[in-house]
């Protein structure tokens, strides 16, 4: 028998047969990992299996490449924090949806896991959560190989006056550097470089840019699958909040 034990974040759960549930979790040492929770539809276990929940996990399988089964124990639930605010709930669904969408199965991403856990633990702090989520999306892009290079203009090399991002390269560009191509550029609000006031309008602009790279680079390279709708719902909910 093969087995391991770790903590992890529940990404999703779906019914399997009469009484079991197939879950996907994200762990620091095993990455995105699926398994069966037997009895997962019971009154005792079902309330535990909510997206975003922090779980103590024990996985077992006869062979390493089998799906295997999980035994789960709750560490902390994030459902209450998410249910208190529509934006928090939409954000939680965006995070778990994107991770399930883009993470290769059983590939370790320990730093992204750390940042994800920190982000989800801020769900009840609605004043800072959108900015924290933006930082997380930028970290996700970097982890998946689509890092945005916002240090200097790709054309002139200047480090000030950076107002655009090249949709092709993900590098910062000045107005001078963009020239006649300015209409094709993506916005680079100061908040993406850790500067400025980080108000809601700037964060909304930043979501346009990160969303472009998630959809037109990451999702496209993964195949024909579109981004999870949960991400668009979160951005729409944030726009309504403003």
C-alpha positions, 0 to 999 in steps of 0.5 A: 500500500502507498500512503501519505499524510498532509494538510490541504485545501479542498478545491471541489467535491463531487458525488461518486456512487451512492455514498462516496465523494471524489474530492480534489485538494491542493497540498504543499507536498503533493500538489493538486491531488484527487481521491475518494472519500468513502461515506462523504455524503453522510451528515457527519462528513458532508459539511466538512467537504466545502470548497476552501476548507482546510483539511488534515488528509491521509491518502492511501492506494494500492499503487502510486498511480491509482486515485486512492482514497482519503480519510479527512479531518477538519482543521478549519472551515472557511465557509462561514467567512465566505457566506457572510459576504457575496464578494468573499464567496465569489472570490473563494470560488474563483481561487478554487476554480482557477487552481483546479483548472490550471494546476497539473495533477500531483505537481508540487507548488509549495510557494503558491500553496503558501500564498493561497492559504494566506489569501483564504485566511483573509476572507473575512477582511473584505477591505483588503481582500481584493488587493490580496486576491490581485497579488495572488493572481499575479503570483499564479501567473508567475508560478504557471510560467507567465510572469509579468515583468513590470520593472522597466520599459521593454522598449526604452529601458526606463523605470518611470512612466510605466503605464502599459503592459505588452499583451504579447510579452507581459513586459511594462511599456511607457507611453513613449515606448508604446508609440502608435501601438498604445491602443493595443496595450493593456493597462498598468495601474500603479497598484500592480507595481506596489505603488499608488493608493490601491483604490478599487478603480485601480484594482479593477483595471489591474483585473483586466490585465491579469484576466487577459493573461489568464485567458489568452495565454494560460488557458489557451496554452492548456487547450480549448478550455475557457477559464472557469466562470467563477473568475468572471463572476468574482470580477463582476461582483467586485465591479458592482461593489464599486 
